């Protein structure tokens, strides 16, 4: 009945196709930062990257890491290039800034609609995120969405090597839901999300914050792309 209802309320163009893609899914796999939460808008992202670099003081960093505004880029570099103790210190710093941001950031415009649509379709939700499990839990609990999420497949200190663009977290989520991954849809807002989805065999709906990102997502192979601010799809 709900799927028939959606058929009668299609939107034109890409919006119609996005509804078709979502309404065929047996589960939603949702990225966290972007599709659900506006976790670290500028300049918060730059402050987070600075905190992530703090345990690396005295380490000769490449320019792209020294100037990075993405704390996860710093974390990936530390995991590959620093000793275990330093890498764990960077992970702890990243988790701390994420938890702080999760305690005060706003939901994304698409977030409420994705949860609403999953409820209408009576399908489960998994949150699949490169952000820490603790920070995602804090946010979902704060905004009242935690009880609507069936699985959290997020970063832990043990899985830093396996975050997106690796397909590992997506596969973990689908396995936990006991649903073939090709019968899910992943909603993400970055090229690494698209790469992970394609490697996992999962259809992907891209959310673009601007025209440049839209072109990147389309070029990366997203099945459909809509605006990150599209709350009425």
N, C-alpha and C positions, 0 to 999 in steps of 0.2 A: 504493500500500500504506500509506504513512504517513497519507494523508488518510483512508483507511478506518479506520486505527487511532484517529485523532482522533475519528471519528464514534462509536466505541464507548467513548470516554472523555469525553463531554461533561459539563459541569457545569450545574447548574440555573440558570434565570433569565438574567441578564446575562452570567454567566460562559460559559454555553453559546453565547450569541450572539457573544461575543468570540472564542471558538474558531472558530466558523463564519466570522467576518469574516477572521480571520488565515489560516485554512486555505485560503481562496479566493484569496489573494494570490499573485502571481508574484514579488513582492519586498517586503521590509520597508524602509520609510523611517523611521528612528528619530531622534527628538529626542535630544539628548545630556544636558543637565542635567535630571534627573528620571527619565526612562525608563532611562537607562544609568548615570549617575553622580549621586551626591549631592554635587554640586560645591561648593555654598556654603550649607550650612545656617547658620542664625543662630547666632552673630553674624558669621560670616565674610562674609555678603553685605553687611552694613553696613560692614565694614572695606573691602571691595572698592569700594563706592560712594564712600567717603571718599577712597580712592586715586584713583579716577576724577575726583574734583573737584579734586585737587591742582593740575593744570595750569590750572585755572580760577580760582585765587586772584586776587582783585582784580576779578573779573567779577561784575556784579550778576546773581545767579541768581534765578529765580522760586522761591517757597517750596517747591513740589513737587519741584524738583530739588535744592535745598539740603538737604531732609530725606529725599530718596529713599534707599531701601535696596537699590535695583536699579542696579548699575553700568551696565547697558545703557540704562537710562533717561537716565542722565547722558550717555552716549555719543551717543544719538540727539539729545539737545538740543544738544550741542556741534556735531554735524554740521550742524545746521540754523542755528545761531545764532553760532558762533564762526568766526574766520578759519581758513584751511586749516592753518596751522602749529599752532594751538592744538588744533584737531580731531584732527590726527594725534598730538599729544602725549597727548590723552585716550585715543585708540585704543591707543597703546603702553602706557599705564598699565593699561588694561583687559586687554590681552593678558598683561601681566606678572603680574597678580593671578590670572588664569585659569590660567596655566601653573603657578604656585605651588600653587594649589588642586588642580589635576589631578595633581600629584605626590604627593598625600597623601590625597585624598578616597576614600571607600568606594564600591564599586559599589552601585547601587540594587537593591532586592529583585527587581525585575522584569528587570533586565538580563541575568543569566545565563539565565533562562528564554527570553527573546526570542532570544538567540543559539542556544540549544539547539533551539528550535522551528524557526528558519530552517534549521538543519542537518538536522533531521528531514524538513523539507519540500523540502530541496535547492534553496533559493532564495537569491538574493543579498541583501545588506544594504547600504544607504546610510545614513550618518549625516548628518542635515540639522540644522544647529545655528546659532544666533545667536552661539555662542561661537567663539573663534578657532580656525582650523585647527590651529595649533601646540598649543594646549592639549588639543584632542580627540586629536591624535596622541600626545601625551605620556601621557594616561590609557590609551588603548587599548593602547599598547605596554607600559605598566607592568603591566596586569592580564592581558595575554596574549590580547587580543581583536583586535589589529590585523590579523592575517592572515585574520580572518573577515569583514572589512569590505571591500567591493568599491569603494565610492565615498565620499569625504568631500566634502560640499557644505556648507561652513561659512563663517563670516565671515572676510573679508580686509579690509585697509584700503580696497580699492577697492569693496567691496560693502556697506558700512555702510548705504547708502541702500536696499538691497534685501533686508535681513534680514526675517524674519517680523515682522508679518503679511503682508508681500508674499509672493506665491507663487513668486518667482524661484528661490530655492534648491531648492524641491521640484521645479520643472521642470528645473533643471540636473541634479539627481540622477537623475530618470527618464530624461532624455535620455542621460546618461552610461551608464546601465544598458541603454539601448535597449529599454525596456519602456514601453508606454503607461501613463501615470500613473493612469488609471482602473483598471488591473490591479494596482496596488500598494496597500498600506495604510500610512498614516502613523500613528505612535504618538507622541503628545505629551501634555503635562500642563498646557497653558495655553490660554486663550481665543485668544490670537494664533496658536497652532498650529492651532486649529480654523478660524479665519478664513482662514489661508494655505491650508489643505487644501481648503476649499470653493472658494476662488478658483481653485485649480489643478485642480479636478475629481477630487480624490483622496479615497477613503474614509478616515475617521479614527477611531482608537480612542483615547479619552481616558483618562488615568490621573489619578485624583483623590486628593490627599493628605488631604482632609477632606470633610465633607459640603457645606460652602460651595462648594468647588471643583467637586465633583460637579454641583451645581446649575448652576454657571456653564458647565461644559462641555456639559451637556445642553441648557441654554438657548442655547448658541452653535451647536448643531446637530451635535455629535459623533454618529457613527453608533452607537457603543456607549461606555459608560464603566464602568471597573472601578477598584478600589482600587489606588493606587500601590504598596501593600504586598502585592499579590496575586502571589505567586511561583509559584503552582501552577495557573495557567489553562491 
